[in-house]
Amino acid sequence: MSETTTIRLPPKLRARLRSIAKETDRSVHSLIVEAVEKHAAYEEQMRAFVKDALDAGEEIDRTGEVYRAEDVHAWMDRLAQGVASPKPKPWRK
């Protein structure tokens, strides 16, 4: 079951939402719920990206392995074309 949360919207934003709701035959409530859901998903995705980047940085610090982008792109292109190809070698260890 949903819980009630009260938010205060500036009059201009409330008017914009009413206009959009009327034009799309939706409720202001549904527009707000959709916006909050989208923003929550965005925030979760950004946090996951940052975590992955930090983890990758720790892996580089731990292993010292770094790959040149050109080598990785060429390898991925060969794989996409169905050409078996060994993984590129790190340029720094």
Jmol script that loads the backbone (N, CA, C; Angstrom):
load data "model"
ATOM      1  N   MET A   1       0.840  -1.180   0.000  1.00  0.00           N
ATOM      2  CA  MET A   1       0.000   0.000   0.000  1.00  0.00           C
ATOM      3  C   MET A   1       0.884   1.242   0.000  1.00  0.00           C
ATOM      4  N   SER A   2       0.488   2.236  -0.713  1.00  0.00           N
ATOM      5  CA  SER A   2       1.246   3.487  -0.818  1.00  0.00           C
ATOM      6  C   SER A   2       1.088   4.317   0.441  1.00  0.00           C
ATOM      7  N   GLU A   3       2.135   5.067   0.734  1.00  0.00           N
ATOM      8  CA  GLU A   3       2.084   6.019   1.836  1.00  0.00           C
ATOM      9  C   GLU A   3       1.928   7.417   1.270  1.00  0.00           C
ATOM     10  N   THR A   4       1.399   8.299   2.065  1.00  0.00           N
ATOM     11  CA  THR A   4       1.202   9.683   1.647  1.00  0.00           C
ATOM     12  C   THR A   4       2.413  10.503   2.036  1.00  0.00           C
ATOM     13  N   THR A   5       2.881  11.297   1.082  1.00  0.00           N
ATOM     14  CA  THR A   5       3.966  12.245   1.308  1.00  0.00           C
ATOM     15  C   THR A   5       3.507  13.586   0.772  1.00  0.00           C
ATOM     16  N   THR A   6       3.712  14.613   1.544  1.00  0.00           N
ATOM     17  CA  THR A   6       3.314  15.949   1.117  1.00  0.00           C
ATOM     18  C   THR A   6       4.533  16.682   0.585  1.00  0.00           C
ATOM     19  N   ILE A   7       4.373  17.312  -0.573  1.00  0.00           N
ATOM     20  CA  ILE A   7       5.441  18.154  -1.108  1.00  0.00           C
ATOM     21  C   ILE A   7       4.848  19.520  -1.430  1.00  0.00           C
ATOM     22  N   ARG A   8       5.694  20.528  -1.311  1.00  0.00           N
ATOM     23  CA  ARG A   8       5.274  21.872  -1.664  1.00  0.00           C
ATOM     24  C   ARG A   8       5.916  22.213  -3.001  1.00  0.00           C
ATOM     25  N   LEU A   9       5.077  22.570  -3.957  1.00  0.00           N
ATOM     26  CA  LEU A   9       5.568  22.904  -5.284  1.00  0.00           C
ATOM     27  C   LEU A   9       5.400  24.400  -5.527  1.00  0.00           C
ATOM     28  N   PRO A  10       6.369  25.013  -6.177  1.00  0.00           N
ATOM     29  CA  PRO A  10       6.195  26.417  -6.566  1.00  0.00           C
ATOM     30  C   PRO A  10       4.989  26.538  -7.498  1.00  0.00           C
ATOM     31  N   PRO A  11       4.264  27.628  -7.407  1.00  0.00           N
ATOM     32  CA  PRO A  11       3.050  27.785  -8.224  1.00  0.00           C
ATOM     33  C   PRO A  11       3.274  27.573  -9.721  1.00  0.00           C
ATOM     34  N   LYS A  12       4.385  28.063 -10.255  1.00  0.00           N
ATOM     35  CA  LYS A  12       4.635  27.913 -11.693  1.00  0.00           C
ATOM     36  C   LYS A  12       4.834  26.448 -12.070  1.00  0.00           C
ATOM     37  N   LEU A  13       5.531  25.703 -11.228  1.00  0.00           N
ATOM     38  CA  LEU A  13       5.731  24.277 -11.503  1.00  0.00           C
ATOM     39  C   LEU A  13       4.406  23.533 -11.400  1.00  0.00           C
ATOM     40  N   ARG A  14       3.624  23.845 -10.400  1.00  0.00           N
ATOM     41  CA  ARG A  14       2.307  23.206 -10.239  1.00  0.00           C
ATOM     42  C   ARG A  14       1.439  23.486 -11.478  1.00  0.00           C
ATOM     43  N   ALA A  15       1.484  24.716 -11.980  1.00  0.00           N
ATOM     44  CA  ALA A  15       0.707  25.072 -13.174  1.00  0.00           C
ATOM     45  C   ALA A  15       1.201  24.284 -14.384  1.00  0.00           C
ATOM     46  N   ARG A  16       2.519  24.161 -14.511  1.00  0.00           N
ATOM     47  CA  ARG A  16       3.074  23.367 -15.624  1.00  0.00           C
ATOM     48  C   ARG A  16       2.600  21.928 -15.537  1.00  0.00           C
ATOM     49  N   LEU A  17       2.638  21.354 -14.343  1.00  0.00           N
ATOM     50  CA  LEU A  17       2.189  19.967 -14.172  1.00  0.00           C
ATOM     51  C   LEU A  17       0.714  19.815 -14.502  1.00  0.00           C
ATOM     52  N   ARG A  18      -0.101  20.765 -14.065  1.00  0.00           N
ATOM     53  CA  ARG A  18      -1.539  20.707 -14.388  1.00  0.00           C
ATOM     54  C   ARG A  18      -1.756  20.744 -15.897  1.00  0.00           C
ATOM     55  N   SER A  19      -0.999  21.601 -16.575  1.00  0.00           N
ATOM     56  CA  SER A  19      -1.131  21.720 -18.029  1.00  0.00           C
ATOM     57  C   SER A  19      -0.732  20.405 -18.715  1.00  0.00           C
ATOM     58  N   ILE A  20       0.390  19.843 -18.302  1.00  0.00           N
ATOM     59  CA  ILE A  20       0.838  18.569 -18.881  1.00  0.00           C
ATOM     60  C   ILE A  20      -0.174  17.466 -18.593  1.00  0.00           C
ATOM     61  N   ALA A  21      -0.674  17.436 -17.366  1.00  0.00           N
ATOM     62  CA  ALA A  21      -1.646  16.413 -17.003  1.00  0.00           C
ATOM     63  C   ALA A  21      -2.898  16.515 -17.869  1.00  0.00           C
ATOM     64  N   LYS A  22      -3.358  17.725 -18.070  1.00  0.00           N
ATOM     65  CA  LYS A  22      -4.557  17.927 -18.889  1.00  0.00           C
ATOM     66  C   LYS A  22      -4.304  17.505 -20.335  1.00  0.00           C
ATOM     67  N   GLU A  23      -3.155  17.909 -20.887  1.00  0.00           N
ATOM     68  CA  GLU A  23      -2.833  17.585 -22.278  1.00  0.00           C
ATOM     69  C   GLU A  23      -2.630  16.088 -22.503  1.00  0.00           C
ATOM     70  N   THR A  24      -2.173  15.398 -21.484  1.00  0.00           N
ATOM     71  CA  THR A  24      -1.877  13.960 -21.635  1.00  0.00           C
ATOM     72  C   THR A  24      -2.940  13.070 -21.010  1.00  0.00           C
ATOM     73  N   ASP A  25      -3.998  13.683 -20.509  1.00  0.00           N
ATOM     74  CA  ASP A  25      -5.096  12.947 -19.876  1.00  0.00           C
ATOM     75  C   ASP A  25      -4.582  12.057 -18.738  1.00  0.00           C
ATOM     76  N   ARG A  26      -3.720  12.659 -17.926  1.00  0.00           N
ATOM     77  CA  ARG A  26      -3.166  11.966 -16.763  1.00  0.00           C
ATOM     78  C   ARG A  26      -3.387  12.835 -15.546  1.00  0.00           C
ATOM     79  N   SER A  27      -3.095  12.278 -14.395  1.00  0.00           N
ATOM     80  CA  SER A  27      -3.192  13.065 -13.174  1.00  0.00           C
ATOM     81  C   SER A  27      -1.842  13.683 -12.848  1.00  0.00           C
ATOM     82  N   VAL A  28      -1.891  14.786 -12.106  1.00  0.00           N
ATOM     83  CA  VAL A  28      -0.652  15.401 -11.636  1.00  0.00           C
ATOM     84  C   VAL A  28       0.092  14.391 -10.769  1.00  0.00           C
ATOM     85  N   HIS A  29      -0.643  13.664  -9.970  1.00  0.00           N
ATOM     86  CA  HIS A  29      -0.042  12.643  -9.110  1.00  0.00           C
ATOM     87  C   HIS A  29       0.777  11.647  -9.933  1.00  0.00           C
ATOM     88  N   SER A  30       0.224  11.155 -11.039  1.00  0.00           N
ATOM     89  CA  SER A  30       0.951  10.162 -11.837  1.00  0.00           C
ATOM     90  C   SER A  30       2.220  10.769 -12.448  1.00  0.00           C
ATOM     91  N   LEU A  31       2.163  12.046 -12.825  1.00  0.00           N
ATOM     92  CA  LEU A  31       3.347  12.711 -13.356  1.00  0.00           C
ATOM     93  C   LEU A  31       4.436  12.820 -12.279  1.00  0.00           C
ATOM     94  N   ILE A  32       4.041  13.173 -11.077  1.00  0.00           N
ATOM     95  CA  ILE A  32       5.005  13.308  -9.985  1.00  0.00           C
ATOM     96  C   ILE A  32       5.601  11.955  -9.629  1.00  0.00           C
ATOM     97  N   VAL A  33       4.774  10.918  -9.539  1.00  0.00           N
ATOM     98  CA  VAL A  33       5.287   9.578  -9.222  1.00  0.00           C
ATOM     99  C   VAL A  33       6.272   9.121 -10.293  1.00  0.00           C
ATOM    100  N   GLU A  34       5.923   9.330 -11.567  1.00  0.00           N
ATOM    101  CA  GLU A  34       6.820   8.942 -12.662  1.00  0.00           C
ATOM    102  C   GLU A  34       8.146   9.698 -12.580  1.00  0.00           C
ATOM    103  N   ALA A  35       8.077  10.999 -12.301  1.00  0.00           N
ATOM    104  CA  ALA A  35       9.296  11.805 -12.209  1.00  0.00           C
ATOM    105  C   ALA A  35      10.175  11.330 -11.055  1.00  0.00           C
ATOM    106  N   VAL A  36       9.584  11.029  -9.929  1.00  0.00           N
ATOM    107  CA  VAL A  36      10.356  10.564  -8.772  1.00  0.00           C
ATOM    108  C   VAL A  36      10.963   9.198  -9.064  1.00  0.00           C
ATOM    109  N   GLU A  37      10.198   8.312  -9.699  1.00  0.00           N
ATOM    110  CA  GLU A  37      10.726   6.987 -10.060  1.00  0.00           C
ATOM    111  C   GLU A  37      11.913   7.113 -11.011  1.00  0.00           C
ATOM    112  N   LYS A  38      11.783   7.960 -12.032  1.00  0.00           N
ATOM    113  CA  LYS A  38      12.875   8.150 -12.997  1.00  0.00           C
ATOM    114  C   LYS A  38      14.111   8.725 -12.320  1.00  0.00           C
ATOM    115  N   HIS A  39      13.910   9.689 -11.432  1.00  0.00           N
ATOM    116  CA  HIS A  39      15.058  10.301 -10.775  1.00  0.00           C
ATOM    117  C   HIS A  39      15.718   9.309  -9.811  1.00  0.00           C
ATOM    118  N   ALA A  40      14.922   8.519  -9.114  1.00  0.00           N
ATOM    119  CA  ALA A  40      15.494   7.512  -8.215  1.00  0.00           C
ATOM    120  C   ALA A  40      16.315   6.503  -9.016  1.00  0.00           C
ATOM    121  N   ALA A  41      15.806   6.062 -10.168  1.00  0.00           N
ATOM    122  CA  ALA A  41      16.546   5.124 -11.022  1.00  0.00           C
ATOM    123  C   ALA A  41      17.847   5.765 -11.514  1.00  0.00           C
ATOM    124  N   TYR A  42      17.788   7.039 -11.891  1.00  0.00           N
ATOM    125  CA  TYR A  42      18.983   7.765 -12.337  1.00  0.00           C
ATOM    126  C   TYR A  42      20.020   7.815 -11.216  1.00  0.00           C
ATOM    127  N   GLU A  43      19.594   8.173 -10.017  1.00  0.00           N
ATOM    128  CA  GLU A  43      20.514   8.258  -8.879  1.00  0.00           C
ATOM    129  C   GLU A  43      21.133   6.890  -8.571  1.00  0.00           C
ATOM    130  N   GLU A  44      20.323   5.843  -8.614  1.00  0.00           N
ATOM    131  CA  GLU A  44      20.846   4.496  -8.368  1.00  0.00           C
ATOM    132  C   GLU A  44      21.874   4.112  -9.426  1.00  0.00           C
ATOM    133  N   GLN A  45      21.584   4.427 -10.685  1.00  0.00           N
ATOM    134  CA  GLN A  45      22.506   4.115 -11.776  1.00  0.00           C
ATOM    135  C   GLN A  45      23.810   4.898 -11.621  1.00  0.00           C
ATOM    136  N   MET A  46      23.714   6.170 -11.275  1.00  0.00           N
ATOM    137  CA  MET A  46      24.916   6.981 -11.094  1.00  0.00           C
ATOM    138  C   MET A  46      25.764   6.442  -9.940  1.00  0.00           C
ATOM    139  N   ARG A  47      25.129   6.044  -8.855  1.00  0.00           N
ATOM    140  CA  ARG A  47      25.869   5.475  -7.730  1.00  0.00           C
ATOM    141  C   ARG A  47      26.553   4.179  -8.130  1.00  0.00           C
ATOM    142  N   ALA A  48      25.883   3.369  -8.951  1.00  0.00           N
ATOM    143  CA  ALA A  48      26.493   2.123  -9.432  1.00  0.00           C
ATOM    144  C   ALA A  48      27.685   2.426 -10.338  1.00  0.00           C
ATOM    145  N   PHE A  49      27.558   3.439 -11.211  1.00  0.00           N
ATOM    146  CA  PHE A  49      28.675   3.827 -12.083  1.00  0.00           C
ATOM    147  C   PHE A  49      29.880   4.281 -11.255  1.00  0.00           C
ATOM    148  N   VAL A  50      29.618   5.094 -10.253  1.00  0.00           N
ATOM    149  CA  VAL A  50      30.709   5.584  -9.405  1.00  0.00           C
ATOM    150  C   VAL A  50      31.362   4.425  -8.665  1.00  0.00           C
ATOM    151  N   LYS A  51      30.550   3.514  -8.128  1.00  0.00           N
ATOM    152  CA  LYS A  51      31.102   2.344  -7.432  1.00  0.00           C
ATOM    153  C   LYS A  51      31.957   1.515  -8.384  1.00  0.00           C
ATOM    154  N   ASP A  52      31.454   1.271  -9.595  1.00  0.00           N
ATOM    155  CA  ASP A  52      32.223   0.503 -10.585  1.00  0.00           C
ATOM    156  C   ASP A  52      33.541   1.202 -10.920  1.00  0.00           C
ATOM    157  N   ALA A  53      33.498   2.529 -11.061  1.00  0.00           N
ATOM    158  CA  ALA A  53      34.716   3.278 -11.380  1.00  0.00           C
ATOM    159  C   ALA A  53      35.719   3.199 -10.234  1.00  0.00           C
ATOM    160  N   LEU A  54      35.245   3.335  -9.013  1.00  0.00           N
ATOM    161  CA  LEU A  54      36.136   3.227  -7.856  1.00  0.00           C
ATOM    162  C   LEU A  54      36.719   1.825  -7.741  1.00  0.00           C
ATOM    163  N   ASP A  55      35.870   0.811  -7.987  1.00  0.00           N
ATOM    164  CA  ASP A  55      36.353  -0.574  -7.966  1.00  0.00           C
ATOM    165  C   ASP A  55      37.414  -0.799  -9.044  1.00  0.00           C
ATOM    166  N   ALA A  56      37.190  -0.231 -10.227  1.00  0.00           N
ATOM    167  CA  ALA A  56      38.164  -0.366 -11.319  1.00  0.00           C
ATOM    168  C   ALA A  56      39.478   0.312 -10.945  1.00  0.00           C
ATOM    169  N   GLY A  57      39.394   1.464 -10.298  1.00  0.00           N
ATOM    170  CA  GLY A  57      40.595   2.153  -9.858  1.00  0.00           C
ATOM    171  C   GLY A  57      41.369   1.327  -8.843  1.00  0.00           C
ATOM    172  N   GLU A  58      40.663   0.697  -7.920  1.00  0.00           N
ATOM    173  CA  GLU A  58      41.308  -0.167  -6.931  1.00  0.00           C
ATOM    174  C   GLU A  58      41.961  -1.368  -7.610  1.00  0.00           C
ATOM    175  N   GLU A  59      41.289  -1.917  -8.621  1.00  0.00           N
ATOM    176  CA  GLU A  59      41.844  -3.057  -9.369  1.00  0.00           C
ATOM    177  C   GLU A  59      43.131  -2.646 -10.079  1.00  0.00           C
ATOM    178  N   ILE A  60      43.135  -1.452 -10.668  1.00  0.00           N
ATOM    179  CA  ILE A  60      44.349  -0.962 -11.331  1.00  0.00           C
ATOM    180  C   ILE A  60      45.475  -0.795 -10.303  1.00  0.00           C
ATOM    181  N   ASP A  61      45.132  -0.219  -9.148  1.00  0.00           N
ATOM    182  CA  ASP A  61      46.140  -0.054  -8.096  1.00  0.00           C
ATOM    183  C   ASP A  61      46.677  -1.401  -7.625  1.00  0.00           C
ATOM    184  N   ARG A  62      45.790  -2.383  -7.538  1.00  0.00           N
ATOM    185  CA  ARG A  62      46.178  -3.706  -7.049  1.00  0.00           C
ATOM    186  C   ARG A  62      47.006  -4.476  -8.068  1.00  0.00           C
ATOM    187  N   THR A  63      46.590  -4.459  -9.336  1.00  0.00           N
ATOM    188  CA  THR A  63      47.238  -5.284 -10.356  1.00  0.00           C
ATOM    189  C   THR A  63      48.248  -4.517 -11.200  1.00  0.00           C
ATOM    190  N   GLY A  64      48.068  -3.208 -11.308  1.00  0.00           N
ATOM    191  CA  GLY A  64      48.923  -2.412 -12.178  1.00  0.00           C
ATOM    192  C   GLY A  64      48.599  -2.589 -13.650  1.00  0.00           C
ATOM    193  N   GLU A  65      47.540  -3.323 -13.961  1.00  0.00           N
ATOM    194  CA  GLU A  65      47.195  -3.581 -15.363  1.00  0.00           C
ATOM    195  C   GLU A  65      46.310  -2.474 -15.920  1.00  0.00           C
ATOM    196  N   VAL A  66      46.786  -1.888 -17.007  1.00  0.00           N
ATOM    197  CA  VAL A  66      46.049  -0.853 -17.717  1.00  0.00           C
ATOM    198  C   VAL A  66      46.129  -1.193 -19.199  1.00  0.00           C
ATOM    199  N   TYR A  67      45.034  -1.023 -19.901  1.00  0.00           N
ATOM    200  CA  TYR A  67      44.985  -1.354 -21.328  1.00  0.00           C
ATOM    201  C   TYR A  67      44.795  -0.086 -22.142  1.00  0.00           C
ATOM    202  N   ARG A  68      45.468  -0.008 -23.280  1.00  0.00           N
ATOM    203  CA  ARG A  68      45.266   1.114 -24.196  1.00  0.00           C
ATOM    204  C   ARG A  68      43.895   0.978 -24.834  1.00  0.00           C
ATOM    205  N   ALA A  69      43.171   2.082 -24.908  1.00  0.00           N
ATOM    206  CA  ALA A  69      41.818   2.066 -25.470  1.00  0.00           C
ATOM    207  C   ALA A  69      41.831   1.555 -26.909  1.00  0.00           C
ATOM    208  N   GLU A  70      42.838   1.948 -27.696  1.00  0.00           N
ATOM    209  CA  GLU A  70      42.894   1.519 -29.097  1.00  0.00           C
ATOM    210  C   GLU A  70      42.992  -0.002 -29.194  1.00  0.00           C
ATOM    211  N   ASP A  71      43.786  -0.600 -28.289  1.00  0.00           N
ATOM    212  CA  ASP A  71      43.937  -2.057 -28.303  1.00  0.00           C
ATOM    213  C   ASP A  71      42.625  -2.753 -27.943  1.00  0.00           C
ATOM    214  N   VAL A  72      41.948  -2.222 -26.942  1.00  0.00           N
ATOM    215  CA  VAL A  72      40.680  -2.812 -26.509  1.00  0.00           C
ATOM    216  C   VAL A  72      39.628  -2.659 -27.603  1.00  0.00           C
ATOM    217  N   HIS A  73      39.550  -1.486 -28.227  1.00  0.00           N
ATOM    218  CA  HIS A  73      38.565  -1.261 -29.292  1.00  0.00           C
ATOM    219  C   HIS A  73      38.824  -2.184 -30.481  1.00  0.00           C
ATOM    220  N   ALA A  74      40.078  -2.327 -30.862  1.00  0.00           N
ATOM    221  CA  ALA A  74      40.416  -3.217 -31.988  1.00  0.00           C
ATOM    222  C   ALA A  74      40.049  -4.657 -31.650  1.00  0.00           C
ATOM    223  N   TRP A  75      40.320  -5.068 -30.422  1.00  0.00           N
ATOM    224  CA  TRP A  75      39.982  -6.428 -29.984  1.00  0.00           C
ATOM    225  C   TRP A  75      38.470  -6.645 -30.025  1.00  0.00           C
ATOM    226  N   MET A  76      37.708  -5.655 -29.507  1.00  0.00           N
ATOM    227  CA  MET A  76      36.247  -5.775 -29.502  1.00  0.00           C
ATOM    228  C   MET A  76      35.699  -5.792 -30.930  1.00  0.00           C
ATOM    229  N   ASP A  77      36.289  -5.004 -31.831  1.00  0.00           N
ATOM    230  CA  ASP A  77      35.860  -5.013 -33.234  1.00  0.00           C
ATOM    231  C   ASP A  77      36.068  -6.392 -33.850  1.00  0.00           C
ATOM    232  N   ARG A  78      37.233  -7.002 -33.575  1.00  0.00           N
ATOM    233  CA  ARG A  78      37.498  -8.342 -34.115  1.00  0.00           C
ATOM    234  C   ARG A  78      36.502  -9.350 -33.554  1.00  0.00           C
ATOM    235  N   LEU A  79      36.215  -9.267 -32.254  1.00  0.00           N
ATOM    236  CA  LEU A  79      35.248 -10.191 -31.648  1.00  0.00           C
ATOM    237  C   LEU A  79      33.856  -9.996 -32.258  1.00  0.00           C
ATOM    238  N   ALA A  80      33.476  -8.730 -32.475  1.00  0.00           N
ATOM    239  CA  ALA A  80      32.156  -8.440 -33.053  1.00  0.00           C
ATOM    240  C   ALA A  80      32.032  -8.985 -34.469  1.00  0.00           C
ATOM    241  N   GLN A  81      33.160  -9.091 -35.175  1.00  0.00           N
ATOM    242  CA  GLN A  81      33.163  -9.634 -36.531  1.00  0.00           C
ATOM    243  C   GLN A  81      33.285 -11.155 -36.536  1.00  0.00           C
ATOM    244  N   GLY A  82      33.345 -11.751 -35.333  1.00  0.00           N
ATOM    245  CA  GLY A  82      33.422 -13.205 -35.236  1.00  0.00           C
ATOM    246  C   GLY A  82      34.824 -13.761 -35.384  1.00  0.00           C
ATOM    247  N   VAL A  83      35.822 -12.902 -35.290  1.00  0.00           N
ATOM    248  CA  VAL A  83      37.210 -13.332 -35.421  1.00  0.00           C
ATOM    249  C   VAL A  83      37.761 -13.617 -34.028  1.00  0.00           C
ATOM    250  N   ALA A  84      38.135 -14.875 -33.794  1.00  0.00           N
ATOM    251  CA  ALA A  84      38.723 -15.225 -32.506  1.00  0.00           C
ATOM    252  C   ALA A  84      40.027 -14.464 -32.345  1.00  0.00           C
ATOM    253  N   SER A  85      40.189 -13.841 -31.199  1.00  0.00           N
ATOM    254  CA  SER A  85      41.359 -12.990 -31.001  1.00  0.00           C
ATOM    255  C   SER A  85      41.744 -13.011 -29.532  1.00  0.00           C
ATOM    256  N   PRO A  86      43.053 -13.104 -29.262  1.00  0.00           N
ATOM    257  CA  PRO A  86      43.455 -13.089 -27.865  1.00  0.00           C
ATOM    258  C   PRO A  86      43.238 -11.709 -27.234  1.00  0.00           C
ATOM    259  N   LYS A  87      42.995 -11.706 -25.949  1.00  0.00           N
ATOM    260  CA  LYS A  87      42.812 -10.475 -25.203  1.00  0.00           C
ATOM    261  C   LYS A  87      44.080  -9.622 -25.311  1.00  0.00           C
ATOM    262  N   PRO A  88      43.933  -8.295 -25.436  1.00  0.00           N
ATOM    263  CA  PRO A  88      45.133  -7.461 -25.525  1.00  0.00           C
ATOM    264  C   PRO A  88      45.957  -7.557 -24.248  1.00  0.00           C
ATOM    265  N   LYS A  89      47.244  -7.294 -24.403  1.00  0.00           N
ATOM    266  CA  LYS A  89      48.131  -7.322 -23.244  1.00  0.00           C
ATOM    267  C   LYS A  89      48.164  -5.948 -22.581  1.00  0.00           C
ATOM    268  N   PRO A  90      48.259  -5.923 -21.268  1.00  0.00           N
ATOM    269  CA  PRO A  90      48.353  -4.620 -20.592  1.00  0.00           C
ATOM    270  C   PRO A  90      49.646  -3.921 -20.990  1.00  0.00           C
ATOM    271  N   TRP A  91      49.616  -2.603 -21.055  1.00  0.00           N
ATOM    272  CA  TRP A  91      50.815  -1.877 -21.434  1.00  0.00           C
ATOM    273  C   TRP A  91      51.636  -1.441 -20.226  1.00  0.00           C
ATOM    274  N   ARG A  92      51.071  -1.661 -19.035  1.00  0.00           N
ATOM    275  CA  ARG A  92      51.814  -1.314 -17.823  1.00  0.00           C
ATOM    276  C   ARG A  92      51.463  -2.329 -16.754  1.00  0.00           C
ATOM    277  N   LYS A  93      52.452  -2.869 -16.120  1.00  0.00           N
ATOM    278  CA  LYS A  93      52.211  -3.802 -15.012  1.00  0.00           C
ATOM    279  C   LYS A  93      52.934  -3.373 -13.792  1.00  0.00           C
TER     280      LYS A  93
END
end "model"
wireframe off; spacefill off
backbone 0.3
color backbone group
